[in-house]
Amino acid sequence: MAETFRAETRARAADPCPQLFGGYGSMLEYPIARLHADARVTRLHVGTSEVMKVIVAESLGL
């Protein structure tokens, strides 16, 4: 549960950054673009949110 929460929170925080920083948010030479890419990969590494929510719900007996 914590891992899914962490991945989703990190992605929600990182998603607006490329728009906020403009061109710097899309060039991987800058830290903000690397953080955004890492946040997106983390979300995939953990598993899709829908699948993880189903697994958590089953473990809670819902």
PDBQT receptor file of N, H, CA, C and O in Angstrom, charges set to zero:
ATOM      1  N   MET A   1       0.823  -1.183   0.000  1.00  0.00    +0.000 N 
ATOM      2  CA  MET A   1       0.000   0.000   0.000  1.00  0.00    +0.000 C 
ATOM      3  C   MET A   1       0.872   1.253   0.000  1.00  0.00    +0.000 C 
ATOM      4  O   MET A   1       0.610   2.208  -0.732  1.00  0.00    +0.000 OA
ATOM      5  N   ALA A   2       1.897   1.233   0.822  1.00  0.00    +0.000 N 
ATOM      6  H   ALA A   2       2.109   0.458   1.416  1.00  0.00    +0.000 HD
ATOM      7  CA  ALA A   2       2.755   2.408   0.934  1.00  0.00    +0.000 C 
ATOM      8  C   ALA A   2       3.510   2.670  -0.363  1.00  0.00    +0.000 C 
ATOM      9  O   ALA A   2       3.697   3.820  -0.760  1.00  0.00    +0.000 OA
ATOM     10  N   GLU A   3       3.938   1.604  -1.016  1.00  0.00    +0.000 N 
ATOM     11  H   GLU A   3       3.786   0.670  -0.694  1.00  0.00    +0.000 HD
ATOM     12  CA  GLU A   3       4.681   1.771  -2.265  1.00  0.00    +0.000 C 
ATOM     13  C   GLU A   3       3.795   2.383  -3.351  1.00  0.00    +0.000 C 
ATOM     14  O   GLU A   3       4.247   3.251  -4.098  1.00  0.00    +0.000 OA
ATOM     15  N   THR A   4       2.563   1.948  -3.443  1.00  0.00    +0.000 N 
ATOM     16  H   THR A   4       2.197   1.243  -2.836  1.00  0.00    +0.000 HD
ATOM     17  CA  THR A   4       1.631   2.516  -4.423  1.00  0.00    +0.000 C 
ATOM     18  C   THR A   4       1.356   3.973  -4.095  1.00  0.00    +0.000 C 
ATOM     19  O   THR A   4       1.340   4.818  -4.990  1.00  0.00    +0.000 OA
ATOM     20  N   PHE A   5       1.141   4.276  -2.830  1.00  0.00    +0.000 N 
ATOM     21  H   PHE A   5       1.154   3.590  -2.102  1.00  0.00    +0.000 HD
ATOM     22  CA  PHE A   5       0.905   5.659  -2.417  1.00  0.00    +0.000 C 
ATOM     23  C   PHE A   5       2.098   6.544  -2.757  1.00  0.00    +0.000 C 
ATOM     24  O   PHE A   5       1.932   7.661  -3.246  1.00  0.00    +0.000 OA
ATOM     25  N   ARG A   6       3.297   6.039  -2.495  1.00  0.00    +0.000 N 
ATOM     26  H   ARG A   6       3.432   5.131  -2.098  1.00  0.00    +0.000 HD
ATOM     27  CA  ARG A   6       4.511   6.807  -2.770  1.00  0.00    +0.000 C 
ATOM     28  C   ARG A   6       4.658   7.084  -4.263  1.00  0.00    +0.000 C 
ATOM     29  O   ARG A   6       4.970   8.207  -4.661  1.00  0.00    +0.000 OA
ATOM     30  N   ALA A   7       4.435   6.072  -5.080  1.00  0.00    +0.000 N 
ATOM     31  H   ALA A   7       4.181   5.160  -4.756  1.00  0.00    +0.000 HD
ATOM     32  CA  ALA A   7       4.572   6.232  -6.528  1.00  0.00    +0.000 C 
ATOM     33  C   ALA A   7       3.540   7.206  -7.080  1.00  0.00    +0.000 C 
ATOM     34  O   ALA A   7       3.863   8.037  -7.929  1.00  0.00    +0.000 OA
ATOM     35  N   GLU A   8       2.304   7.110  -6.606  1.00  0.00    +0.000 N 
ATOM     36  H   GLU A   8       2.042   6.434  -5.917  1.00  0.00    +0.000 HD
ATOM     37  CA  GLU A   8       1.254   8.005  -7.084  1.00  0.00    +0.000 C 
ATOM     38  C   GLU A   8       1.499   9.446  -6.633  1.00  0.00    +0.000 C 
ATOM     39  O   GLU A   8       1.296  10.381  -7.408  1.00  0.00    +0.000 OA
ATOM     40  N   THR A   9       1.930   9.628  -5.401  1.00  0.00    +0.000 N 
ATOM     41  H   THR A   9       2.096   8.868  -4.771  1.00  0.00    +0.000 HD
ATOM     42  CA  THR A   9       2.189  10.968  -4.892  1.00  0.00    +0.000 C 
ATOM     43  C   THR A   9       3.356  11.605  -5.627  1.00  0.00    +0.000 C 
ATOM     44  O   THR A   9       3.312  12.784  -5.977  1.00  0.00    +0.000 OA
ATOM     45  N   ARG A  10       4.394  10.821  -5.858  1.00  0.00    +0.000 N 
ATOM     46  H   ARG A  10       4.430   9.863  -5.574  1.00  0.00    +0.000 HD
ATOM     47  CA  ARG A  10       5.555  11.332  -6.596  1.00  0.00    +0.000 C 
ATOM     48  C   ARG A  10       5.163  11.729  -8.012  1.00  0.00    +0.000 C 
ATOM     49  O   ARG A  10       5.622  12.756  -8.514  1.00  0.00    +0.000 OA
ATOM     50  N   ALA A  11       4.325  10.935  -8.662  1.00  0.00    +0.000 N 
ATOM     51  H   ALA A  11       3.952  10.101  -8.255  1.00  0.00    +0.000 HD
ATOM     52  CA  ALA A  11       3.892  11.246 -10.016  1.00  0.00    +0.000 C 
ATOM     53  C   ALA A  11       3.017  12.491 -10.046  1.00  0.00    +0.000 C 
ATOM     54  O   ALA A  11       3.154  13.324 -10.942  1.00  0.00    +0.000 OA
ATOM     55  N   ARG A  12       2.118  12.627  -9.073  1.00  0.00    +0.000 N 
ATOM     56  H   ARG A  12       2.007  11.951  -8.344  1.00  0.00    +0.000 HD
ATOM     57  CA  ARG A  12       1.262  13.822  -9.021  1.00  0.00    +0.000 C 
ATOM     58  C   ARG A  12       2.079  15.091  -8.811  1.00  0.00    +0.000 C 
ATOM     59  O   ARG A  12       1.737  16.146  -9.345  1.00  0.00    +0.000 OA
ATOM     60  N   ALA A  13       3.145  14.995  -8.042  1.00  0.00    +0.000 N 
ATOM     61  H   ALA A  13       3.423  14.138  -7.608  1.00  0.00    +0.000 HD
ATOM     62  CA  ALA A  13       3.998  16.158  -7.806  1.00  0.00    +0.000 C 
ATOM     63  C   ALA A  13       4.862  16.475  -9.031  1.00  0.00    +0.000 C 
ATOM     64  O   ALA A  13       5.152  17.642  -9.298  1.00  0.00    +0.000 OA
ATOM     65  N   ALA A  14       5.271  15.451  -9.769  1.00  0.00    +0.000 N 
ATOM     66  H   ALA A  14       5.036  14.504  -9.552  1.00  0.00    +0.000 HD
ATOM     67  CA  ALA A  14       6.188  15.649 -10.892  1.00  0.00    +0.000 C 
ATOM     68  C   ALA A  14       5.480  15.956 -12.203  1.00  0.00    +0.000 C 
ATOM     69  O   ALA A  14       6.100  16.535 -13.095  1.00  0.00    +0.000 OA
ATOM     70  N   ASP A  15       4.219  15.597 -12.362  1.00  0.00    +0.000 N 
ATOM     71  H   ASP A  15       3.716  15.126 -11.638  1.00  0.00    +0.000 HD
ATOM     72  CA  ASP A  15       3.526  15.786 -13.639  1.00  0.00    +0.000 C 
ATOM     73  C   ASP A  15       3.448  17.241 -14.089  1.00  0.00    +0.000 C 
ATOM     74  O   ASP A  15       3.660  17.497 -15.275  1.00  0.00    +0.000 OA
ATOM     75  N   PRO A  16       3.161  18.203 -13.228  1.00  0.00    +0.000 N 
ATOM     76  CA  PRO A  16       3.085  19.589 -13.712  1.00  0.00    +0.000 C 
ATOM     77  C   PRO A  16       4.449  20.252 -13.940  1.00  0.00    +0.000 C 
ATOM     78  O   PRO A  16       4.513  21.330 -14.531  1.00  0.00    +0.000 OA
ATOM     79  N   CYS A  17       5.530  19.629 -13.485  1.00  0.00    +0.000 N 
ATOM     80  H   CYS A  17       5.478  18.754 -13.005  1.00  0.00    +0.000 HD
ATOM     81  CA  CYS A  17       6.847  20.269 -13.565  1.00  0.00    +0.000 C 
ATOM     82  C   CYS A  17       7.306  20.589 -14.989  1.00  0.00    +0.000 C 
ATOM     83  O   CYS A  17       7.800  21.694 -15.209  1.00  0.00    +0.000 OA
ATOM     84  N   PRO A  18       7.172  19.691 -15.968  1.00  0.00    +0.000 N 
ATOM     85  CA  PRO A  18       7.616  20.065 -17.318  1.00  0.00    +0.000 C 
ATOM     86  C   PRO A  18       6.872  21.284 -17.864  1.00  0.00    +0.000 C 
ATOM     87  O   PRO A  18       7.465  22.099 -18.571  1.00  0.00    +0.000 OA
ATOM     88  N   GLN A  19       5.599  21.417 -17.551  1.00  0.00    +0.000 N 
ATOM     89  H   GLN A  19       5.117  20.755 -16.977  1.00  0.00    +0.000 HD
ATOM     90  CA  GLN A  19       4.858  22.593 -18.007  1.00  0.00    +0.000 C 
ATOM     91  C   GLN A  19       5.340  23.847 -17.280  1.00  0.00    +0.000 C 
ATOM     92  O   GLN A  19       5.447  24.917 -17.879  1.00  0.00    +0.000 OA
ATOM     93  N   LEU A  20       5.623  23.710 -16.012  1.00  0.00    +0.000 N 
ATOM     94  H   LEU A  20       5.535  22.840 -15.526  1.00  0.00    +0.000 HD
ATOM     95  CA  LEU A  20       6.060  24.846 -15.220  1.00  0.00    +0.000 C 
ATOM     96  C   LEU A  20       7.432  25.347 -15.680  1.00  0.00    +0.000 C 
ATOM     97  O   LEU A  20       7.665  26.555 -15.742  1.00  0.00    +0.000 OA
ATOM     98  N   PHE A  21       8.326  24.431 -15.998  1.00  0.00    +0.000 N 
ATOM     99  H   PHE A  21       8.137  23.450 -15.948  1.00  0.00    +0.000 HD
ATOM    100  CA  PHE A  21       9.687  24.807 -16.368  1.00  0.00    +0.000 C 
ATOM    101  C   PHE A  21       9.877  24.971 -17.867  1.00  0.00    +0.000 C 
ATOM    102  O   PHE A  21      10.973  25.312 -18.310  1.00  0.00    +0.000 OA
ATOM    103  N   GLY A  22       8.839  24.737 -18.656  1.00  0.00    +0.000 N 
ATOM    104  H   GLY A  22       7.948  24.459 -18.295  1.00  0.00    +0.000 HD
ATOM    105  CA  GLY A  22       8.923  24.942 -20.092  1.00  0.00    +0.000 C 
ATOM    106  C   GLY A  22       9.924  24.007 -20.750  1.00  0.00    +0.000 C 
ATOM    107  O   GLY A  22       9.882  22.798 -20.525  1.00  0.00    +0.000 OA
ATOM    108  N   GLY A  23      10.821  24.550 -21.555  1.00  0.00    +0.000 N 
ATOM    109  H   GLY A  23      10.855  25.533 -21.738  1.00  0.00    +0.000 HD
ATOM    110  CA  GLY A  23      11.801  23.752 -22.292  1.00  0.00    +0.000 C 
ATOM    111  C   GLY A  23      12.751  22.984 -21.397  1.00  0.00    +0.000 C 
ATOM    112  O   GLY A  23      13.216  21.904 -21.760  1.00  0.00    +0.000 OA
ATOM    113  N   TYR A  24      13.044  23.538 -20.225  1.00  0.00    +0.000 N 
ATOM    114  H   TYR A  24      12.667  24.416 -19.930  1.00  0.00    +0.000 HD
ATOM    115  CA  TYR A  24      13.942  22.843 -19.307  1.00  0.00    +0.000 C 
ATOM    116  C   TYR A  24      13.323  21.549 -18.794  1.00  0.00    +0.000 C 
ATOM    117  O   TYR A  24      14.035  20.627 -18.398  1.00  0.00    +0.000 OA
ATOM    118  N   GLY A  25      11.999  21.485 -18.803  1.00  0.00    +0.000 N 
ATOM    119  H   GLY A  25      11.420  22.235 -19.125  1.00  0.00    +0.000 HD
ATOM    120  CA  GLY A  25      11.320  20.286 -18.331  1.00  0.00    +0.000 C 
ATOM    121  C   GLY A  25      11.320  19.154 -19.316  1.00  0.00    +0.000 C 
ATOM    122  O   GLY A  25      10.930  18.037 -18.978  1.00  0.00    +0.000 OA
ATOM    123  N   SER A  26      11.760  19.425 -20.554  1.00  0.00    +0.000 N 
ATOM    124  H   SER A  26      12.077  20.334 -20.828  1.00  0.00    +0.000 HD
ATOM    125  CA  SER A  26      11.751  18.362 -21.563  1.00  0.00    +0.000 C 
ATOM    126  C   SER A  26      13.145  17.915 -21.987  1.00  0.00    +0.000 C 
ATOM    127  O   SER A  26      13.275  16.933 -22.718  1.00  0.00    +0.000 OA
ATOM    128  N   MET A  27      14.177  18.603 -21.551  1.00  0.00    +0.000 N 
ATOM    129  H   MET A  27      14.072  19.400 -20.957  1.00  0.00    +0.000 HD
ATOM    130  CA  MET A  27      15.545  18.218 -21.910  1.00  0.00    +0.000 C 
ATOM    131  C   MET A  27      16.163  17.447 -20.755  1.00  0.00    +0.000 C 
ATOM    132  O   MET A  27      16.257  17.961 -19.640  1.00  0.00    +0.000 OA
ATOM    133  N   LEU A  28      16.578  16.237 -21.014  1.00  0.00    +0.000 N 
ATOM    134  H   LEU A  28      16.501  15.820 -21.920  1.00  0.00    +0.000 HD
ATOM    135  CA  LEU A  28      17.065  15.356 -19.943  1.00  0.00    +0.000 C 
ATOM    136  C   LEU A  28      18.385  15.813 -19.333  1.00  0.00    +0.000 C 
ATOM    137  O   LEU A  28      18.853  15.204 -18.371  1.00  0.00    +0.000 OA
ATOM    138  N   GLU A  29      18.993  16.860 -19.861  1.00  0.00    +0.000 N 
ATOM    139  H   GLU A  29      18.613  17.356 -20.642  1.00  0.00    +0.000 HD
ATOM    140  CA  GLU A  29      20.214  17.394 -19.260  1.00  0.00    +0.000 C 
ATOM    141  C   GLU A  29      19.923  18.101 -17.931  1.00  0.00    +0.000 C 
ATOM    142  O   GLU A  29      20.822  18.301 -17.115  1.00  0.00    +0.000 OA
ATOM    143  N   TYR A  30      18.667  18.473 -17.729  1.00  0.00    +0.000 N 
ATOM    144  H   TYR A  30      17.937  18.311 -18.392  1.00  0.00    +0.000 HD
ATOM    145  CA  TYR A  30      18.297  19.214 -16.527  1.00  0.00    +0.000 C 
ATOM    146  C   TYR A  30      17.665  18.288 -15.497  1.00  0.00    +0.000 C 
ATOM    147  O   TYR A  30      16.950  17.354 -15.860  1.00  0.00    +0.000 OA
ATOM    148  N   PRO A  31      17.919  18.538 -14.223  1.00  0.00    +0.000 N 
ATOM    149  CA  PRO A  31      17.422  17.645 -13.163  1.00  0.00    +0.000 C 
ATOM    150  C   PRO A  31      15.899  17.510 -13.142  1.00  0.00    +0.000 C 
ATOM    151  O   PRO A  31      15.382  16.436 -12.836  1.00  0.00    +0.000 OA
ATOM    152  N   ILE A  32      15.183  18.576 -13.461  1.00  0.00    +0.000 N 
ATOM    153  H   ILE A  32      15.603  19.449 -13.709  1.00  0.00    +0.000 HD
ATOM    154  CA  ILE A  32      13.723  18.505 -13.382  1.00  0.00    +0.000 C 
ATOM    155  C   ILE A  32      13.164  17.505 -14.386  1.00  0.00    +0.000 C 
ATOM    156  O   ILE A  32      12.199  16.804 -14.082  1.00  0.00    +0.000 OA
ATOM    157  N   ALA A  33      13.749  17.429 -15.566  1.00  0.00    +0.000 N 
ATOM    158  H   ALA A  33      14.533  17.999 -15.812  1.00  0.00    +0.000 HD
ATOM    159  CA  ALA A  33      13.294  16.467 -16.572  1.00  0.00    +0.000 C 
ATOM    160  C   ALA A  33      13.628  15.039 -16.150  1.00  0.00    +0.000 C 
ATOM    161  O   ALA A  33      12.840  14.121 -16.380  1.00  0.00    +0.000 OA
ATOM    162  N   ARG A  34      14.784  14.850 -15.537  1.00  0.00    +0.000 N 
ATOM    163  H   ARG A  34      15.424  15.595 -15.349  1.00  0.00    +0.000 HD
ATOM    164  CA  ARG A  34      15.148  13.510 -15.063  1.00  0.00    +0.000 C 
ATOM    165  C   ARG A  34      14.230  13.069 -13.928  1.00  0.00    +0.000 C 
ATOM    166  O   ARG A  34      13.837  11.904 -13.869  1.00  0.00    +0.000 OA
ATOM    167  N   LEU A  35      13.882  13.995 -13.018  1.00  0.00    +0.000 N 
ATOM    168  H   LEU A  35      14.202  14.942 -13.066  1.00  0.00    +0.000 HD
ATOM    169  CA  LEU A  35      12.964  13.655 -11.934  1.00  0.00    +0.000 C 
ATOM    170  C   LEU A  35      11.595  13.269 -12.472  1.00  0.00    +0.000 C 
ATOM    171  O   LEU A  35      10.972  12.332 -11.974  1.00  0.00    +0.000 OA
ATOM    172  N   HIS A  36      11.127  13.984 -13.484  1.00  0.00    +0.000 N 
ATOM    173  H   HIS A  36      11.633  14.745 -13.888  1.00  0.00    +0.000 HD
ATOM    174  CA  HIS A  36       9.832  13.664 -14.081  1.00  0.00    +0.000 C 
ATOM    175  C   HIS A  36       9.876  12.289 -14.738  1.00  0.00    +0.000 C 
ATOM    176  O   HIS A  36       8.947  11.498 -14.574  1.00  0.00    +0.000 OA
ATOM    177  N   ALA A  37      10.932  11.997 -15.473  1.00  0.00    +0.000 N 
ATOM    178  H   ALA A  37      11.687  12.640 -15.607  1.00  0.00    +0.000 HD
ATOM    179  CA  ALA A  37      11.058  10.687 -16.122  1.00  0.00    +0.000 C 
ATOM    180  C   ALA A  37      11.135   9.573 -15.080  1.00  0.00    +0.000 C 
ATOM    181  O   ALA A  37      10.515   8.523 -15.245  1.00  0.00    +0.000 OA
ATOM    182  N   ASP A  38      11.892   9.799 -14.010  1.00  0.00    +0.000 N 
ATOM    183  H   ASP A  38      12.395  10.652 -13.876  1.00  0.00    +0.000 HD
ATOM    184  CA  ASP A  38      11.999   8.794 -12.947  1.00  0.00    +0.000 C 
ATOM    185  C   ASP A  38      10.657   8.545 -12.275  1.00  0.00    +0.000 C 
ATOM    186  O   ASP A  38      10.333   7.405 -11.943  1.00  0.00    +0.000 OA
ATOM    187  N   ALA A  39       9.876   9.596 -12.073  1.00  0.00    +0.000 N 
ATOM    188  H   ALA A  39      10.140  10.522 -12.343  1.00  0.00    +0.000 HD
ATOM    189  CA  ALA A  39       8.567   9.442 -11.436  1.00  0.00    +0.000 C 
ATOM    190  C   ALA A  39       7.640   8.607 -12.308  1.00  0.00    +0.000 C 
ATOM    191  O   ALA A  39       6.877   7.789 -11.795  1.00  0.00    +0.000 OA
ATOM    192  N   ARG A  40       7.699   8.803 -13.616  1.00  0.00    +0.000 N 
ATOM    193  H   ARG A  40       8.319   9.468 -14.033  1.00  0.00    +0.000 HD
ATOM    194  CA  ARG A  40       6.846   8.038 -14.521  1.00  0.00    +0.000 C 
ATOM    195  C   ARG A  40       7.277   6.571 -14.560  1.00  0.00    +0.000 C 
ATOM    196  O   ARG A  40       6.432   5.676 -14.600  1.00  0.00    +0.000 OA
ATOM    197  N   VAL A  41       8.576   6.326 -14.550  1.00  0.00    +0.000 N 
ATOM    198  H   VAL A  41       9.262   7.053 -14.518  1.00  0.00    +0.000 HD
ATOM    199  CA  VAL A  41       9.069   4.950 -14.569  1.00  0.00    +0.000 C 
ATOM    200  C   VAL A  41       8.740   4.243 -13.262  1.00  0.00    +0.000 C 
ATOM    201  O   VAL A  41       8.410   3.057 -13.261  1.00  0.00    +0.000 OA
ATOM    202  N   THR A  42       8.828   4.965 -12.152  1.00  0.00    +0.000 N 
ATOM    203  H   THR A  42       9.096   5.929 -12.153  1.00  0.00    +0.000 HD
ATOM    204  CA  THR A  42       8.495   4.372 -10.852  1.00  0.00    +0.000 C 
ATOM    205  C   THR A  42       7.051   3.903 -10.827  1.00  0.00    +0.000 C 
ATOM    206  O   THR A  42       6.741   2.848 -10.272  1.00  0.00    +0.000 OA
ATOM    207  N   ARG A  43       6.167   4.691 -11.431  1.00  0.00    +0.000 N 
ATOM    208  H   ARG A  43       6.419   5.547 -11.882  1.00  0.00    +0.000 HD
ATOM    209  CA  ARG A  43       4.754   4.311 -11.464  1.00  0.00    +0.000 C 
ATOM    210  C   ARG A  43       4.576   3.002 -12.238  1.00  0.00    +0.000 C 
ATOM    211  O   ARG A  43       3.762   2.161 -11.856  1.00  0.00    +0.000 OA
ATOM    212  N   LEU A  44       5.326   2.830 -13.310  1.00  0.00    +0.000 N 
ATOM    213  H   LEU A  44       5.988   3.512 -13.620  1.00  0.00    +0.000 HD
ATOM    214  CA  LEU A  44       5.234   1.583 -14.077  1.00  0.00    +0.000 C 
ATOM    215  C   LEU A  44       5.910   0.429 -13.345  1.00  0.00    +0.000 C 
ATOM    216  O   LEU A  44       5.443  -0.709 -13.403  1.00  0.00    +0.000 OA
ATOM    217  N   HIS A  45       7.007   0.723 -12.659  1.00  0.00    +0.000 N 
ATOM    218  H   HIS A  45       7.387   1.647 -12.612  1.00  0.00    +0.000 HD
ATOM    219  CA  HIS A  45       7.743  -0.322 -11.946  1.00  0.00    +0.000 C 
ATOM    220  C   HIS A  45       6.907  -0.905 -10.814  1.00  0.00    +0.000 C 
ATOM    221  O   HIS A  45       6.913  -2.115 -10.592  1.00  0.00    +0.000 OA
ATOM    222  N   VAL A  46       6.203  -0.060 -10.112  1.00  0.00    +0.000 N 
ATOM    223  H   VAL A  46       6.198   0.924 -10.292  1.00  0.00    +0.000 HD
ATOM    224  CA  VAL A  46       5.362  -0.509  -8.995  1.00  0.00    +0.000 C 
ATOM    225  C   VAL A  46       4.210  -1.355  -9.521  1.00  0.00    +0.000 C 
ATOM    226  O   VAL A  46       3.803  -2.321  -8.875  1.00  0.00    +0.000 OA
ATOM    227  N   GLY A  47       3.692  -1.004 -10.667  1.00  0.00    +0.000 N 
ATOM    228  H   GLY A  47       4.022  -0.220 -11.192  1.00  0.00    +0.000 HD
ATOM    229  CA  GLY A  47       2.534  -1.675 -11.244  1.00  0.00    +0.000 C 
ATOM    230  C   GLY A  47       1.479  -0.627 -11.539  1.00  0.00    +0.000 C 
ATOM    231  O   GLY A  47       1.479   0.452 -10.946  1.00  0.00    +0.000 OA
ATOM    232  N   THR A  48       0.591  -0.945 -12.447  1.00  0.00    +0.000 N 
ATOM    233  H   THR A  48       0.591  -1.821 -12.929  1.00  0.00    +0.000 HD
ATOM    234  CA  THR A  48      -0.420   0.052 -12.760  1.00  0.00    +0.000 C 
ATOM    235  C   THR A  48      -1.282   0.309 -11.529  1.00  0.00    +0.000 C 
ATOM    236  O   THR A  48      -1.529  -0.590 -10.724  1.00  0.00    +0.000 OA
ATOM    237  N   SER A  49      -1.725   1.531 -11.402  1.00  0.00    +0.000 N 
ATOM    238  H   SER A  49      -1.524   2.261 -12.056  1.00  0.00    +0.000 HD
ATOM    239  CA  SER A  49      -2.475   1.936 -10.211  1.00  0.00    +0.000 C 
ATOM    240  C   SER A  49      -3.742   1.111 -10.030  1.00  0.00    +0.000 C 
ATOM    241  O   SER A  49      -4.089   0.728  -8.913  1.00  0.00    +0.000 OA
ATOM    242  N   GLU A  50      -4.423   0.841 -11.123  1.00  0.00    +0.000 N 
ATOM    243  H   GLU A  50      -4.142   1.152 -12.031  1.00  0.00    +0.000 HD
ATOM    244  CA  GLU A  50      -5.680   0.104 -11.024  1.00  0.00    +0.000 C 
ATOM    245  C   GLU A  50      -5.450  -1.304 -10.485  1.00  0.00    +0.000 C 
ATOM    246  O   GLU A  50      -6.208  -1.780  -9.639  1.00  0.00    +0.000 OA
ATOM    247  N   VAL A  51      -4.412  -1.965 -10.970  1.00  0.00    +0.000 N 
ATOM    248  H   VAL A  51      -3.796  -1.578 -11.656  1.00  0.00    +0.000 HD
ATOM    249  CA  VAL A  51      -4.109  -3.327 -10.516  1.00  0.00    +0.000 C 
ATOM    250  C   VAL A  51      -3.696  -3.309  -9.047  1.00  0.00    +0.000 C 
ATOM    251  O   VAL A  51      -4.122  -4.156  -8.263  1.00  0.00    +0.000 OA
ATOM    252  N   MET A  52      -2.856  -2.331  -8.683  1.00  0.00    +0.000 N 
ATOM    253  H   MET A  52      -2.509  -1.643  -9.321  1.00  0.00    +0.000 HD
ATOM    254  CA  MET A  52      -2.408  -2.264  -7.299  1.00  0.00    +0.000 C 
ATOM    255  C   MET A  52      -3.573  -1.955  -6.353  1.00  0.00    +0.000 C 
ATOM    256  O   MET A  52      -3.610  -2.472  -5.237  1.00  0.00    +0.000 OA
ATOM    257  N   LYS A  53      -4.515  -1.127  -6.782  1.00  0.00    +0.000 N 
ATOM    258  H   LYS A  53      -4.485  -0.708  -7.689  1.00  0.00    +0.000 HD
ATOM    259  CA  LYS A  53      -5.683  -0.842  -5.950  1.00  0.00    +0.000 C 
ATOM    260  C   LYS A  53      -6.540  -2.076  -5.751  1.00  0.00    +0.000 C 
ATOM    261  O   LYS A  53      -7.095  -2.276  -4.671  1.00  0.00    +0.000 OA
ATOM    262  N   VAL A  54      -6.655  -2.904  -6.776  1.00  0.00    +0.000 N 
ATOM    263  H   VAL A  54      -6.204  -2.742  -7.654  1.00  0.00    +0.000 HD
ATOM    264  CA  VAL A  54      -7.407  -4.150  -6.654  1.00  0.00    +0.000 C 
ATOM    265  C   VAL A  54      -6.713  -5.085  -5.669  1.00  0.00    +0.000 C 
ATOM    266  O   VAL A  54      -7.369  -5.714  -4.839  1.00  0.00    +0.000 OA
ATOM    267  N   ILE A  55      -5.403  -5.175  -5.758  1.00  0.00    +0.000 N 
ATOM    268  H   ILE A  55      -4.870  -4.664  -6.432  1.00  0.00    +0.000 HD
ATOM    269  CA  ILE A  55      -4.647  -6.051  -4.849  1.00  0.00    +0.000 C 
ATOM    270  C   ILE A  55      -4.801  -5.574  -3.405  1.00  0.00    +0.000 C 
ATOM    271  O   ILE A  55      -4.998  -6.389  -2.503  1.00  0.00    +0.000 OA
ATOM    272  N   VAL A  56      -4.715  -4.273  -3.182  1.00  0.00    +0.000 N 
ATOM    273  H   VAL A  56      -4.555  -3.612  -3.915  1.00  0.00    +0.000 HD
ATOM    274  CA  VAL A  56      -4.858  -3.719  -1.824  1.00  0.00    +0.000 C 
ATOM    275  C   VAL A  56      -6.279  -3.972  -1.323  1.00  0.00    +0.000 C 
ATOM    276  O   VAL A  56      -6.471  -4.356  -0.170  1.00  0.00    +0.000 OA
ATOM    277  N   ALA A  57      -7.273  -3.757  -2.185  1.00  0.00    +0.000 N 
ATOM    278  H   ALA A  57      -7.117  -3.445  -3.123  1.00  0.00    +0.000 HD
ATOM    279  CA  ALA A  57      -8.662  -3.978  -1.769  1.00  0.00    +0.000 C 
ATOM    280  C   ALA A  57      -8.902  -5.432  -1.395  1.00  0.00    +0.000 C 
ATOM    281  O   ALA A  57      -9.591  -5.719  -0.417  1.00  0.00    +0.000 OA
ATOM    282  N   GLU A  58      -8.337  -6.351  -2.169  1.00  0.00    +0.000 N 
ATOM    283  H   GLU A  58      -7.777  -6.118  -2.964  1.00  0.00    +0.000 HD
ATOM    284  CA  GLU A  58      -8.496  -7.786  -1.843  1.00  0.00    +0.000 C 
ATOM    285  C   GLU A  58      -7.820  -8.137  -0.535  1.00  0.00    +0.000 C 
ATOM    286  O   GLU A  58      -8.330  -8.946   0.239  1.00  0.00    +0.000 OA
ATOM    287  N   SER A  59      -6.656  -7.520  -0.285  1.00  0.00    +0.000 N 
ATOM    288  H   SER A  59      -6.242  -6.862  -0.914  1.00  0.00    +0.000 HD
ATOM    289  CA  SER A  59      -5.959  -7.813   0.961  1.00  0.00    +0.000 C 
ATOM    290  C   SER A  59      -6.714  -7.255   2.171  1.00  0.00    +0.000 C 
ATOM    291  O   SER A  59      -6.577  -7.769   3.281  1.00  0.00    +0.000 OA
ATOM    292  N   LEU A  60      -7.509  -6.205   1.955  1.00  0.00    +0.000 N 
ATOM    293  H   LEU A  60      -7.621  -5.787   1.054  1.00  0.00    +0.000 HD
ATOM    294  CA  LEU A  60      -8.317  -5.653   3.041  1.00  0.00    +0.000 C 
ATOM    295  C   LEU A  60      -9.686  -6.333   3.155  1.00  0.00    +0.000 C 
ATOM    296  O   LEU A  60     -10.463  -6.032   4.062  1.00  0.00    +0.000 OA
ATOM    297  N   GLY A  61      -9.970  -7.251   2.226  1.00  0.00    +0.000 N 
ATOM    298  H   GLY A  61      -9.339  -7.495   1.489  1.00  0.00    +0.000 HD
ATOM    299  CA  GLY A  61     -11.227  -7.969   2.273  1.00  0.00    +0.000 C 
ATOM    300  C   GLY A  61     -12.393  -7.199   1.690  1.00  0.00    +0.000 C 
ATOM    301  O   GLY A  61     -13.544  -7.458   2.043  1.00  0.00    +0.000 OA
ATOM    302  N   LEU A  62     -12.117  -6.263   0.809  1.00  0.00    +0.000 N 
ATOM    303  H   LEU A  62     -11.182  -6.053   0.523  1.00  0.00    +0.000 HD
ATOM    304  CA  LEU A  62     -13.194  -5.462   0.202  1.00  0.00    +0.000 C 
ATOM    305  C   LEU A  62     -13.619  -6.032  -1.133  1.00  0.00    +0.000 C 
ATOM    306  O   LEU A  62     -14.511  -5.486  -1.782  1.00  0.00    +0.000 OA
TER     307      LEU A  62
